[in-house]
Amino acid sequence: MKYWILYIFSALMVAAFFFRPENNMPVVEVSVGQVLYSVNVATAAAVVTGYGLLVQERHGDSAMEIIGGGTDAPVVSSTITEVEKEKPKRVVATRHRRAPEKPATAKEVKREPPEEALNPYIIARMIRTIDETQYFREIVEERSRVNIELLSLTPRRERNDYLLAFRVVNNTDTHFIPRTVSVRHGAQVARTQVFLDHIISAGRTADGYIWVREKLPTAARQFNLIESGGRNRRFRISF
C-alpha cells in the first residue's frame, strides 16, 4: 500500500512538471478582429494565465493593445482610429424592364413644289379654271397708238406666286418690238418669266403672260414695258 501511494505521488509530480500552465497556453497568430486568447474549457470565471502579456499590433491607422498579468484574466482594450469597415452587404442584382423606345419620327422637311414647265396655253387654261382669278376693269395705258391693257391676276397660294395676263394692241402701221417686260413690288424687281411675241406686227393684237415666281408685298405693284427702238415707248401701270 505504501508503494502504491509513493507511485501515485511520483506520477503526480511528473505530470505537474510536464503539464505546467505555460506549456498549455496556446500560441496563435492574430490580426485585428480575431480571437487573441483562448482555452479549451468553457468558463465564465477569470482564467489564471500566470503570465504578464503586452502585445501591440498596428494595421494601417488602427492599433490594438492586449494587457494581462499575474492571476488576472487577460483584459483586452482596443483603440481604433479608423472608421470600422462595414460588413459586406448582400447585393441583389435586379433586372429593370427597359422602357420601350419611341419610334423614330422623321423630321418634317418643307418640300418645294416640283419645277413647272409653263407655256401660254397652260397659263390660259389655269386663268380660266382657278377660282381666285381676279379680272381687271379698264386698266389701260396708251402711248402713240400702242395700248397696253392688264387683263387679270391669278394667285396660286400653294406656290406663293401668281400669273399676270396683259394685252398689247398695235394700232400703228409699223412693227412694235418689246425690249423688256417686268414687274416691280416697290423698289424690288420680281423674279419673273415672260410669255409674249417678240414682234407685234402693225394692226395686230397679242396677249402676253407674266409668271411672277415669288411672293412679294402687294403694295405698290407695277407693270413695266419698254419698247426696243422705234419711239422707245415706256409703259408703267400700277395694279
Wavefront OBJ file of the C-alpha trace (Angstrom):
o trace
v 0.000 0.000 0.000
v 2.875 2.344 0.816
v 4.390 1.655 -2.601
v 1.157 2.469 -4.329
v 0.947 5.847 -2.596
v 4.569 6.588 -3.499
v 3.878 5.607 -7.089
v 0.826 7.858 -7.387
v 2.697 10.806 -5.801
v 5.614 10.360 -8.226
v 3.196 10.249 -11.155
v 1.562 13.457 -9.994
v 4.955 15.158 -9.678
v 5.930 14.119 -13.192
v 2.545 15.279 -14.504
v 2.932 18.608 -12.728
v 6.375 19.080 -14.308
v 5.280 18.312 -17.839
v 1.828 19.928 -17.724
v 2.629 23.361 -16.333
v 0.262 26.195 -17.325
v 2.787 27.894 -19.555
v 3.115 24.686 -21.536
v -0.670 24.542 -22.082
v -1.145 28.145 -23.256
v -1.988 28.168 -26.951
v 0.010 30.243 -29.384
v -1.994 31.755 -32.209
v -1.391 34.223 -34.987
v -3.857 37.039 -34.723
v -4.983 40.067 -36.660
v -7.369 42.871 -35.913
v -10.760 41.471 -35.023
v -9.625 37.863 -34.300
v -9.506 35.936 -31.007
v -6.277 36.659 -29.102
v -6.518 34.224 -26.181
v -8.474 31.017 -25.713
v -8.582 27.884 -23.546
v -10.070 24.504 -24.142
v -12.674 24.826 -21.388
v -15.922 26.754 -21.245
v -15.966 29.042 -18.192
v -17.355 32.416 -17.222
v -14.812 32.886 -14.397
v -11.429 34.517 -14.655
v -8.744 32.333 -16.182
v -5.353 32.365 -14.467
v -2.645 32.799 -17.028
v 0.314 33.167 -14.695
v 1.967 35.498 -17.202
v 2.024 39.172 -17.922
v 1.265 39.978 -21.589
v 1.829 43.138 -23.529
v 1.137 42.836 -27.224
v 0.814 45.731 -29.671
v -0.235 45.332 -33.239
v -0.704 48.071 -35.809
v -2.592 47.791 -39.038
v -2.742 50.988 -41.066
v -4.298 53.626 -38.826
v -5.598 51.062 -36.305
v -3.950 49.934 -33.089
v -4.917 47.184 -30.666
v -3.485 46.513 -27.210
v -3.887 43.322 -25.099
v -2.942 43.650 -21.453
v -2.937 40.934 -18.810
v -0.805 39.872 -15.856
v -0.496 37.888 -12.635
v -3.560 35.946 -11.688
v -5.927 38.227 -13.576
v -7.639 37.128 -16.736
v -6.411 38.820 -19.849
v -8.043 42.189 -20.387
v -8.442 43.452 -23.904
v -8.650 47.175 -24.656
v -8.722 48.496 -28.201
v -8.422 51.907 -29.750
v -9.450 52.119 -33.368
v -8.859 55.403 -35.102
v -10.284 54.479 -38.493
v -13.920 54.007 -39.326
v -14.934 50.395 -38.865
v -15.339 48.634 -42.069
v -18.930 47.732 -42.760
v -19.824 44.142 -43.211
v -20.191 43.321 -46.853
v -23.789 43.784 -47.854
v -25.587 41.376 -49.995
v -26.067 42.896 -53.371
v -29.062 41.659 -55.240
v -28.962 42.276 -58.946
v -32.322 43.417 -60.186
v -33.301 43.477 -63.790
v -35.127 46.609 -64.794
v -37.518 46.416 -67.641
v -36.269 48.628 -70.391
v -38.690 51.295 -71.407
v -39.871 50.805 -74.965
v -38.104 53.069 -77.355
v -40.172 55.645 -79.114
v -40.311 55.123 -82.830
v -38.039 57.498 -84.641
v -40.008 60.244 -86.260
v -38.715 61.741 -89.416
v -38.202 65.446 -89.265
v -40.657 67.379 -91.251
v -38.928 68.726 -94.299
v -40.550 71.513 -96.153
v -40.508 70.350 -99.714
v -40.656 72.804 -102.533
v -43.191 72.052 -105.264
v -41.638 70.415 -108.307
v -40.442 72.745 -111.018
v -43.072 73.547 -113.584
v -42.802 73.942 -117.315
v -45.440 76.509 -118.243
v -46.388 77.825 -121.635
v -49.044 80.302 -122.828
v -51.622 77.557 -123.433
v -51.264 76.064 -119.925
v -51.376 79.530 -118.336
v -54.525 80.491 -120.254
v -56.238 77.316 -119.031
v -55.131 77.998 -115.414
v -56.546 81.505 -115.541
v -59.920 80.139 -116.681
v -60.101 77.299 -114.136
v -58.660 78.812 -110.934
v -61.414 80.394 -108.869
v -59.131 83.024 -107.307
v -58.536 84.739 -110.661
v -59.173 88.496 -110.443
v -60.199 90.285 -113.646
v -59.288 93.959 -114.059
v -61.568 96.632 -115.452
v -60.086 99.035 -117.954
v -56.543 99.265 -116.664
v -55.116 100.614 -119.919
v -52.238 102.868 -120.865
v -51.732 104.324 -124.410
v -48.501 105.603 -125.950
v -48.540 106.821 -129.588
v -51.309 104.448 -130.744
v -49.942 101.471 -128.849
v -52.161 100.331 -125.958
v -51.169 98.107 -123.025
v -54.076 96.624 -121.039
v -53.859 94.488 -117.865
v -56.429 91.682 -118.030
v -56.231 89.505 -114.896
v -54.229 88.347 -111.874
v -54.312 84.705 -110.755
v -52.713 83.976 -107.351
v -51.513 80.454 -106.598
v -51.326 80.296 -102.815
v -49.908 76.788 -102.672
v -46.863 78.020 -104.614
v -46.678 81.600 -103.364
v -46.673 83.006 -106.887
v -49.139 84.496 -109.356
v -49.911 84.856 -113.062
v -50.493 88.254 -114.679
v -52.237 88.450 -118.061
v -51.972 91.531 -120.312
v -52.672 92.573 -123.900
v -50.702 94.636 -126.425
v -52.671 96.413 -129.181
v -50.539 97.836 -132.019
v -52.627 100.423 -133.902
v -49.631 101.729 -135.835
v -48.552 100.912 -139.362
v -45.154 99.583 -138.193
v -43.924 96.709 -136.108
v -43.862 97.025 -132.311
v -40.947 95.243 -130.654
v -40.938 94.921 -126.829
v -37.471 95.022 -125.273
v -38.116 94.343 -121.586
v -41.201 93.357 -119.591
v -41.008 93.297 -115.784
v -42.975 93.614 -112.534
v -41.857 95.693 -109.580
v -43.047 95.487 -105.998
v -41.975 98.818 -104.614
v -38.252 99.135 -105.273
v -37.789 95.400 -105.769
v -37.882 93.780 -109.189
v -39.715 90.454 -109.046
v -38.318 87.238 -110.457
v -40.460 86.545 -113.496
v -40.851 84.579 -116.687
v -42.481 86.426 -119.615
v -44.522 84.877 -122.418
v -45.017 87.389 -125.296
v -44.352 87.560 -129.022
v -41.035 89.183 -129.868
v -42.582 91.201 -132.719
v -46.138 92.506 -132.847
v -46.988 93.404 -136.437
v -48.813 96.577 -137.484
v -52.529 96.485 -136.676
v -52.190 93.276 -134.657
v -53.142 92.384 -131.073
v -51.117 89.959 -128.891
v -51.893 88.530 -125.462
v -48.996 88.059 -123.059
v -48.460 86.497 -119.627
v -46.049 87.106 -116.777
v -45.313 84.370 -114.245
v -44.231 86.132 -111.037
v -42.326 83.331 -109.333
v -42.011 84.623 -105.766
v -44.168 86.058 -103.027
v -43.623 89.785 -102.509
v -45.504 92.533 -100.657
v -48.664 93.500 -102.535
v -48.208 97.245 -102.020
v -47.024 99.397 -104.935
v -47.107 96.730 -107.632
v -46.211 97.994 -111.102
v -46.147 96.540 -114.597
v -43.322 97.846 -116.818
v -42.762 97.512 -120.583
v -40.073 99.251 -122.648
v -40.040 99.305 -126.437
v -36.938 98.387 -128.392
v -36.063 101.082 -130.970
v -38.804 102.995 -132.751
v -40.245 105.645 -130.496
v -38.771 103.999 -127.362
v -42.161 103.903 -125.684
v -42.260 103.206 -121.920
v -45.301 101.860 -120.088
v -45.749 101.866 -116.305
v -49.052 100.585 -114.963
v -49.888 100.132 -111.290
v -52.226 97.303 -110.275
l 1 2 3 4 5 6 7 8 9 10 11 12 13 14 15 16 17 18 19 20 21 22 23 24 25 26 27 28 29 30 31 32 33 34 35 36 37 38 39 40 41 42 43 44 45 46 47 48 49 50 51 52 53 54 55 56 57 58 59 60 61 62 63 64 65 66 67 68 69 70 71 72 73 74 75 76 77 78 79 80 81 82 83 84 85 86 87 88 89 90 91 92 93 94 95 96 97 98 99 100 101 102 103 104 105 106 107 108 109 110 111 112 113 114 115 116 117 118 119 120 121 122 123 124 125 126 127 128 129 130 131 132 133 134 135 136 137 138 139 140 141 142 143 144 145 146 147 148 149 150 151 152 153 154 155 156 157 158 159 160 161 162 163 164 165 166 167 168 169 170 171 172 173 174 175 176 177 178 179 180 181 182 183 184 185 186 187 188 189 190 191 192 193 194 195 196 197 198 199 200 201 202 203 204 205 206 207 208 209 210 211 212 213 214 215 216 217 218 219 220 221 222 223 224 225 226 227 228 229 230 231 232 233 234 235 236 237 238 239
